[in-house]
Amino acid sequence: MSPSKQRGHGRSSLGFAVAWLCVAVFTCGLALSGCAQPAAVAQHSTPSPGATAEVSVSPAAPYDEPPSEDGPGETIVTLQVWLPPEIARASMSVQGRSLLYIDALAEAAELPKGVRVASITKDLLGPAGMIESALATAPVVPERLPDMMLIDASELQALVSAGLAQPLDGALPTTVWQEIWPSSQEAVMIDGVAFGAPLCVDIPLLIYDVATLAAPPATWGQLLSGDLALLFPAAPAASSSDTILTLYLSEAGHTATVAPQIDTTALTRALSAVQLGREAGRIHADAVETLDVDQSWAAYATDKVDMAVSTSAQLLRGGDSMPTTQIAPIPPSGDAPVSVAHTMAWVVLTTDKQHREPAIELVHASLRDEQQRVLSMRTYHLPAVRSALDANTASPWHGPLTLLLTEAQPAPAVADYDLLNRSLMWATASVLRGQASPAEAANLAAVRVSEQE
């Protein structure tokens, strides 16, 4: 309560009037000062219903700023960026200062004066993730869409089909494209047009202990005739279908770009290989309870298994403490050896020149060798740029990782990769648990995908 409101009621009527006049003036002053600088972050809440966001603004400034003192009426451009949590929360050391990745990147890009970068955190895949949020926001409040976002490139088609992703042909120098891994280049090309720019890449792989296994199985047949059981995520709700996807693609399985479709013949053969592995005891009994590569890595790291499916990110994060660990491709069941690469890629949505130009500058800066190496060391993702993958980044697995990335193919580009992943995992778990034959599981998975259950 203001001091004027605490005065006694026995004052004269003149005093009473003066008191109320003071209150009115004081209140008006507060209102005017409050109008001078609104709480801008509240005006930019998360763009999609139900999503949880973390907001970062670089440099430290509100979303809507008053004109710069250097030039009355100067336009302040705020570049809105959506990032997955692991990238959004990564911190970098810049000249003794700890900065979030997007802030450090904005400094490295040397954006024009008056350009600010604001980031919102979104899940990479799934409900309320990048793609679902953008598709839900576009028809309702398109002004809440970001200027650019970092997505799993396998879902790029959904943004292109919706008319949201803008072509990047000619936006980056040819020399930059030439240094990007072939699988990552292919991941962002749709009908010969680049609709994204790769930032980093992960590759699923076989990890094994050379103290126990002199040579890894090069084929599924060699796995079946060996002595060790393979652990990989195979629970019904597992987050990664990379093992069954590798077998499926090695059996010449294909997917459709616009809507996920499963080749039931190829999937039946792949699931038959899984069934043989279970019957021969060459798929670890814990596979049907393993939800993700974190769990398969933990089992390997604690000597519960000597061979497991993991990822390059897990390897770089924890492999230094295990000097006898080596890597190889996941053994295929079919005739075609396959390594699947998962690429994270920038996508530019804005068509506004004032926003598009700094967005392109951010993308370009992120592909410099120095920025690629720093990001890899902080997040353990492999650089999308070949020259940035050096011994410091990937030692002691620089050689085999380089070979895997050189020969890899991109993860299937489908409109809903999460749906494809869930369907493949359901089919794998059904066969491993003896709940369905390979043919039954393949057909039911195809139905789940086609009906988008």
C-alpha positions as CSV (number, residue, x, y, z in Angstrom):
1,M,0.0,0.0,0.0
2,S,1.3,3.5,-0.9
3,P,2.1,5.9,1.9
4,S,-0.8,8.2,0.9
5,K,-3.3,5.4,1.4
6,Q,-2.1,5.1,5.1
7,R,-3.2,8.5,6.2
8,G,-5.9,9.0,8.8
9,H,-9.6,9.6,7.9
10,G,-9.8,12.7,10.3
11,R,-8.1,15.0,7.9
12,S,-9.9,17.9,6.3
13,S,-11.6,17.5,3.0
14,L,-8.9,19.5,1.3
15,G,-6.2,17.2,2.7
16,F,-8.3,14.2,1.6
17,A,-8.5,15.6,-1.9
18,V,-4.7,16.3,-2.0
19,A,-4.0,12.8,-0.8
20,W,-6.1,11.2,-3.5
21,L,-4.5,13.5,-6.1
22,C,-1.0,12.2,-5.1
23,V,-2.2,8.6,-5.4
24,A,-3.5,9.3,-8.9
25,V,-0.3,10.9,-10.0
26,F,1.9,8.2,-8.5
27,T,-0.2,5.4,-10.0
28,C,-0.2,7.1,-13.4
29,G,3.6,7.3,-13.2
30,L,3.9,3.6,-12.5
31,A,1.6,2.8,-15.5
32,L,3.6,5.0,-17.8
33,S,6.9,3.5,-16.7
34,G,5.5,0.0,-17.1
35,C,4.4,0.8,-20.7
36,A,7.8,2.0,-21.6
37,Q,9.4,-1.5,-21.6
38,P,7.0,-4.5,-21.7
39,A,8.0,-8.0,-20.6
40,A,8.9,-9.1,-24.1
41,V,9.7,-12.8,-23.4
42,A,6.1,-13.4,-22.3
43,Q,5.0,-12.3,-25.8
44,H,6.9,-15.1,-27.3
45,S,5.8,-18.2,-25.4
46,T,6.3,-21.6,-27.0
47,P,4.7,-21.6,-30.4
48,S,2.9,-25.0,-30.2
49,P,0.2,-26.1,-27.7
50,G,1.4,-28.3,-24.9
51,A,5.2,-28.0,-25.6
52,T,7.6,-27.0,-23.0
53,A,10.2,-24.5,-24.0
54,E,13.4,-23.0,-22.7
55,V,14.1,-19.5,-24.1
56,S,17.6,-18.1,-24.7
57,V,18.2,-14.7,-26.2
58,S,21.6,-13.7,-27.5
59,P,23.0,-11.2,-26.8
60,A,21.2,-10.6,-23.5
61,A,18.2,-8.5,-24.7
62,P,14.4,-8.7,-24.8
63,Y,12.7,-9.8,-27.9
64,D,11.3,-6.4,-28.7
65,E,13.8,-3.6,-28.2
66,P,13.6,0.2,-28.4
67,P,15.4,1.9,-31.2
68,S,19.2,1.8,-31.0
69,E,20.9,4.9,-29.6
70,D,23.2,4.8,-32.6
71,G,20.4,5.3,-35.0
72,P,16.9,6.5,-34.1
73,G,14.3,4.1,-35.6
74,E,16.9,1.4,-36.4
75,T,15.2,-2.0,-36.8
76,I,16.1,-4.7,-34.4
77,V,15.8,-8.2,-36.0
78,T,15.3,-11.1,-33.7
79,L,16.1,-14.4,-35.3
80,Q,14.0,-17.2,-33.8
81,V,15.6,-20.6,-33.6
82,W,14.3,-24.0,-32.4
83,L,16.9,-26.4,-31.1
84,P,16.8,-29.9,-29.6
85,P,17.7,-30.1,-25.9
86,E,21.2,-31.6,-26.3
87,I,22.3,-28.8,-28.6
88,A,20.4,-26.0,-26.8
89,R,22.0,-26.8,-23.5
90,A,25.6,-27.3,-24.8
91,S,28.0,-24.8,-23.4
92,M,31.1,-23.4,-25.1
93,S,34.1,-21.6,-23.7
94,V,34.7,-18.4,-25.7
95,Q,37.6,-16.2,-24.5
96,G,37.2,-17.3,-20.9
97,R,33.4,-17.0,-21.0
98,S,30.9,-19.8,-20.9
99,L,28.2,-19.4,-23.6
100,L,25.4,-21.6,-24.8
101,Y,26.0,-23.0,-28.2
102,I,23.7,-20.7,-30.1
103,D,25.2,-17.6,-28.4
104,A,28.7,-18.7,-29.3
105,L,27.6,-19.4,-32.8
106,A,26.0,-16.0,-33.1
107,E,29.3,-14.4,-32.1
108,A,31.3,-16.5,-34.5
109,A,28.9,-15.6,-37.3
110,E,29.5,-11.9,-36.7
111,L,25.9,-11.1,-37.5
112,P,25.0,-7.5,-38.6
113,K,24.4,-4.9,-36.0
114,G,20.9,-5.0,-34.7
115,V,20.4,-8.8,-35.2
116,R,19.6,-10.8,-32.1
117,V,19.2,-14.6,-31.8
118,A,16.6,-16.2,-29.6
119,S,16.2,-19.9,-29.1
120,I,13.4,-22.2,-28.0
121,T,14.0,-25.8,-27.0
122,K,12.0,-28.6,-28.6
123,D,12.3,-32.3,-28.7
124,L,13.9,-33.6,-31.8
125,L,11.3,-36.3,-32.5
126,G,7.9,-37.4,-31.4
127,P,4.8,-35.6,-29.9
128,A,5.4,-31.9,-29.4
129,G,8.7,-32.2,-31.1
130,M,10.2,-30.1,-33.9
131,I,8.1,-31.3,-36.8
132,E,4.8,-31.8,-35.0
133,S,5.1,-28.4,-33.4
134,A,5.8,-26.6,-36.7
135,L,3.0,-28.4,-38.6
136,A,0.6,-27.6,-35.8
137,T,1.6,-23.9,-35.6
138,A,1.7,-23.1,-39.3
139,P,-2.0,-23.1,-40.1
140,V,-3.0,-21.4,-36.8
141,V,-0.4,-18.8,-35.8
142,P,2.2,-18.8,-38.6
143,E,3.9,-15.7,-37.1
144,R,5.0,-18.0,-34.2
145,L,7.0,-20.2,-36.5
146,P,10.8,-20.0,-36.1
147,D,13.0,-18.5,-38.7
148,M,15.1,-21.6,-38.6
149,M,15.2,-25.0,-36.8
150,L,17.5,-27.9,-36.3
151,I,15.8,-31.2,-37.1
152,D,16.4,-34.9,-37.7
153,A,16.9,-34.8,-41.5
154,S,14.8,-38.0,-41.9
155,E,11.7,-35.9,-41.2
156,L,12.6,-33.1,-43.6
157,Q,10.1,-34.3,-46.2
158,A,7.2,-33.3,-43.8
159,L,8.3,-29.7,-43.8
160,V,8.9,-29.6,-47.6
161,S,5.4,-31.1,-48.2
162,A,3.9,-28.5,-46.0
163,G,5.7,-25.7,-47.9
164,L,7.6,-24.6,-44.8
165,A,11.2,-25.5,-45.6
166,Q,12.9,-23.0,-48.0
167,P,15.4,-24.1,-50.6
168,L,19.0,-23.5,-49.8
169,D,20.5,-24.0,-53.3
170,G,23.1,-21.4,-53.9
171,A,22.9,-20.1,-50.3
172,L,26.2,-21.8,-49.3
173,P,29.5,-21.9,-51.2
174,T,30.1,-25.1,-53.3
175,T,33.3,-25.7,-51.4
176,V,31.3,-26.1,-48.2
177,W,28.9,-28.7,-49.7
178,Q,31.9,-30.6,-51.1
179,E,33.2,-31.1,-47.6
180,I,30.0,-32.6,-46.2
181,W,29.7,-36.4,-45.8
182,P,27.9,-37.9,-48.8
183,S,25.1,-39.4,-46.7
184,S,24.5,-36.1,-45.0
185,Q,24.3,-34.3,-48.3
186,E,21.8,-36.9,-49.6
187,A,19.8,-36.6,-46.4
188,V,18.9,-32.9,-47.1
189,M,18.2,-33.3,-50.8
190,I,14.7,-33.7,-52.1
191,D,14.1,-34.0,-55.8
192,G,17.6,-32.6,-56.4
193,V,17.0,-29.5,-54.2
194,A,18.8,-28.9,-50.9
195,F,16.2,-28.0,-48.3
196,G,18.5,-28.3,-45.4
197,A,22.1,-27.9,-44.3
198,P,23.7,-30.7,-42.3
199,L,25.2,-29.8,-38.9
200,C,26.2,-33.1,-37.3
201,V,25.8,-36.8,-37.6
202,D,25.5,-40.0,-35.6
203,I,26.0,-43.5,-36.8
204,P,24.8,-46.7,-35.1
205,L,27.6,-49.3,-34.8
206,L,28.7,-52.5,-33.2
207,I,31.0,-52.2,-30.2
208,Y,33.0,-55.1,-29.0
209,D,35.9,-56.0,-26.7
210,V,39.0,-57.1,-28.6
211,A,40.2,-58.9,-25.4
212,T,37.2,-61.3,-25.9
213,L,36.5,-61.2,-29.6
214,A,39.4,-61.0,-32.0
215,A,37.2,-60.2,-35.0
216,P,33.6,-59.0,-35.1
217,P,30.9,-60.8,-37.2
218,A,30.8,-59.3,-40.6
219,T,27.5,-60.9,-41.5
220,W,24.4,-62.1,-39.5
221,G,25.4,-65.6,-40.5
222,Q,28.8,-65.2,-38.8
223,L,27.0,-63.9,-35.7
224,L,24.8,-67.0,-35.6
225,S,27.9,-69.3,-35.9
226,G,29.8,-67.4,-33.2
227,D,30.0,-67.8,-29.4
228,L,28.8,-64.3,-28.2
229,A,25.3,-62.9,-27.9
230,L,24.5,-59.5,-29.3
231,L,22.6,-56.9,-27.2
232,F,20.6,-54.2,-28.9
233,P,17.5,-52.2,-28.0
234,A,14.5,-54.5,-28.7
235,A,11.9,-53.6,-26.2
236,P,8.5,-52.7,-27.7
237,A,8.9,-49.1,-26.8
238,A,12.6,-48.9,-27.6
239,S,13.7,-45.5,-28.9
240,S,16.0,-46.9,-31.7
241,S,15.2,-49.3,-34.4
242,D,18.7,-49.1,-36.0
243,T,19.4,-52.9,-35.7
244,I,16.3,-54.1,-37.4
245,L,16.4,-51.2,-39.9
246,T,20.0,-52.2,-40.9
247,L,18.7,-55.8,-41.5
248,Y,15.7,-54.5,-43.4
249,L,17.7,-52.3,-45.7
250,S,20.3,-55.1,-46.2
251,E,17.4,-57.2,-47.5
252,A,16.7,-54.5,-50.1
253,G,13.8,-53.1,-48.1
254,H,12.6,-49.7,-49.1
255,T,10.5,-46.8,-47.7
256,A,8.4,-44.2,-49.4
257,T,9.3,-40.6,-49.0
258,V,5.9,-39.0,-48.6
259,A,4.3,-41.6,-46.4
260,P,6.0,-44.4,-44.6
261,Q,5.5,-47.8,-46.3
262,I,7.0,-51.1,-45.3
263,D,8.2,-53.7,-47.8
264,T,6.7,-56.8,-46.0
265,T,8.8,-59.3,-48.0
266,A,12.1,-57.6,-46.9
267,L,10.9,-57.1,-43.3
268,T,9.8,-60.7,-43.1
269,R,13.4,-61.8,-44.1
270,A,14.9,-59.4,-41.6
271,L,12.6,-60.6,-38.8
272,S,13.4,-64.2,-39.7
273,A,17.1,-63.4,-39.1
274,V,16.1,-62.0,-35.7
275,Q,14.1,-65.2,-34.9
276,L,17.1,-67.3,-35.8
277,G,19.3,-65.2,-33.6
278,R,16.9,-65.8,-30.7
279,E,16.7,-69.5,-31.3
280,A,20.5,-69.8,-31.5
281,G,21.0,-67.8,-28.4
282,R,23.0,-65.2,-30.3
283,I,20.6,-62.3,-29.3
284,H,21.1,-61.5,-25.7
285,A,18.1,-62.4,-23.5
286,D,18.0,-58.8,-22.1
287,A,17.4,-57.3,-25.6
288,V,13.6,-57.5,-25.2
289,E,13.9,-55.3,-22.1
290,T,16.5,-52.9,-23.4
291,L,14.9,-49.5,-24.3
292,D,17.8,-47.5,-25.8
293,V,21.5,-47.4,-26.6
294,D,22.2,-45.9,-23.2
295,Q,21.1,-49.2,-21.6
296,S,23.0,-51.3,-24.1
297,W,26.1,-49.2,-23.6
298,A,25.8,-49.5,-19.8
299,A,25.6,-53.3,-20.1
300,Y,28.7,-53.3,-22.2
301,A,30.6,-50.9,-20.0
302,T,29.9,-53.0,-16.9
303,D,31.0,-56.2,-18.6
304,K,27.6,-57.8,-18.7
305,V,28.0,-58.2,-22.4
306,D,31.0,-58.2,-24.7
307,M,29.2,-57.1,-27.9
308,A,26.4,-54.6,-28.3
309,V,24.8,-52.1,-30.6
310,S,25.5,-48.5,-29.7
311,T,26.1,-45.2,-31.4
312,S,29.1,-43.0,-32.3
313,A,27.9,-40.5,-29.7
314,Q,28.0,-43.0,-26.9
315,L,31.4,-44.2,-28.1
316,L,32.9,-40.7,-28.0
317,R,31.2,-40.0,-24.7
318,G,32.4,-43.0,-22.7
319,G,34.9,-45.0,-24.8
320,D,38.1,-43.3,-23.6
321,S,38.0,-45.3,-20.4
322,M,37.8,-48.6,-22.3
323,P,41.0,-49.0,-24.4
324,T,40.1,-52.5,-25.7
325,T,36.8,-51.3,-27.3
326,Q,36.6,-51.5,-31.1
327,I,33.8,-50.8,-33.5
328,A,32.4,-52.3,-36.7
329,P,29.2,-52.0,-38.8
330,I,26.1,-53.8,-37.5
331,P,26.2,-57.2,-39.3
332,P,23.7,-57.4,-42.1
333,S,21.4,-60.3,-42.8
334,G,21.1,-59.6,-46.5
335,D,23.6,-59.3,-49.3
336,A,24.0,-55.5,-49.1
337,P,26.2,-54.2,-46.3
338,V,24.6,-51.2,-44.7
339,S,25.6,-48.4,-42.3
340,V,22.8,-45.9,-41.5
341,A,23.7,-42.3,-40.7
342,H,21.4,-40.0,-38.8
343,T,21.9,-36.3,-39.7
344,M,20.8,-33.3,-37.8
345,A,20.2,-30.5,-40.3
346,W,19.4,-26.8,-40.2
347,V,16.2,-25.8,-42.0
348,V,15.3,-22.2,-42.9
349,L,11.6,-21.4,-42.8
350,T,11.6,-17.7,-43.1
351,T,11.2,-15.9,-46.5
352,D,11.8,-12.5,-45.0
353,K,15.1,-11.2,-46.4
354,Q,16.0,-9.4,-43.1
355,H,15.7,-12.7,-41.3
356,R,16.8,-15.1,-44.0
357,E,20.2,-13.5,-44.6
358,P,21.4,-13.7,-40.9
359,A,19.9,-17.3,-40.8
360,I,22.1,-18.3,-43.7
361,E,25.1,-16.6,-42.0
362,L,24.5,-18.7,-38.9
363,V,24.3,-21.9,-41.0
364,H,27.5,-21.0,-42.8
365,A,29.4,-20.2,-39.5
366,S,28.2,-23.6,-38.0
367,L,30.0,-25.4,-40.8
368,R,33.4,-24.0,-40.3
369,D,35.9,-26.5,-39.1
370,E,36.5,-24.8,-35.7
371,Q,32.8,-24.6,-34.9
372,Q,32.3,-28.2,-36.0
373,R,35.0,-29.5,-33.8
374,V,33.9,-27.5,-30.8
375,L,30.3,-28.8,-31.2
376,S,31.5,-32.4,-31.5
377,M,33.7,-32.2,-28.4
378,R,30.8,-30.7,-26.4
379,T,27.9,-32.9,-27.6
380,Y,29.8,-36.0,-29.0
381,H,28.0,-35.8,-32.3
382,L,30.3,-36.4,-35.3
383,P,31.0,-33.4,-37.5
384,A,29.0,-33.2,-40.8
385,V,32.1,-31.7,-42.4
386,R,34.7,-34.3,-43.2
387,S,37.7,-32.1,-42.6
388,A,36.6,-31.4,-39.0
389,L,36.8,-35.1,-38.1
390,D,40.4,-35.3,-37.0
391,A,42.3,-37.4,-34.5
392,N,41.5,-35.1,-31.6
393,T,37.8,-35.4,-32.3
394,A,37.5,-39.2,-32.9
395,S,40.7,-40.8,-31.5
396,P,41.4,-43.7,-31.3
397,W,38.5,-44.6,-33.7
398,H,39.2,-42.0,-36.3
399,G,40.0,-44.5,-39.0
400,P,37.0,-46.8,-38.6
401,L,34.6,-43.9,-38.1
402,T,35.8,-42.2,-41.2
403,L,35.2,-45.4,-43.2
404,L,31.7,-45.9,-41.7
405,L,30.8,-42.3,-42.6
406,T,32.2,-42.6,-46.1
407,E,30.2,-45.7,-46.9
408,A,27.0,-44.8,-44.9
409,Q,23.6,-44.1,-46.4
410,P,21.1,-41.7,-44.8
411,A,18.3,-42.9,-42.6
412,P,15.1,-43.3,-44.6
413,A,13.5,-40.0,-45.4
414,V,9.8,-40.3,-44.5
415,A,7.1,-37.9,-43.4
416,D,6.9,-39.5,-40.0
417,Y,10.1,-41.3,-39.0
418,D,8.9,-41.7,-35.4
419,L,6.0,-43.8,-36.7
420,L,8.3,-46.0,-38.8
421,N,10.6,-46.5,-35.8
422,R,7.8,-47.5,-33.4
423,S,6.4,-49.9,-36.0
424,L,9.7,-51.6,-36.5
425,M,10.4,-51.9,-32.8
426,W,7.0,-53.4,-32.2
427,A,7.5,-56.0,-34.9
428,T,11.0,-56.9,-33.5
429,A,9.8,-57.3,-29.9
430,S,6.8,-59.4,-31.1
431,V,9.1,-61.9,-32.8
432,L,11.7,-62.0,-30.0
433,R,8.9,-62.7,-27.5
434,G,7.4,-65.4,-29.6
435,Q,4.1,-63.4,-29.9
436,A,4.1,-63.4,-33.7
437,S,5.9,-65.1,-36.6
438,P,8.1,-62.9,-38.8
439,A,5.5,-62.8,-41.5
440,E,2.7,-61.9,-39.1
441,A,4.8,-59.2,-37.4
442,A,5.8,-57.7,-40.8
443,N,2.3,-57.5,-42.1
444,L,0.9,-56.0,-38.9
445,A,3.8,-53.4,-38.9
446,A,2.9,-52.5,-42.4
447,V,-0.8,-52.0,-41.4
448,R,0.3,-49.8,-38.4
449,V,2.3,-47.6,-40.7
450,S,-0.2,-47.3,-43.5
451,E,-3.0,-46.5,-41.0
452,Q,-0.7,-44.2,-39.0
453,E,-1.8,-45.7,-35.7
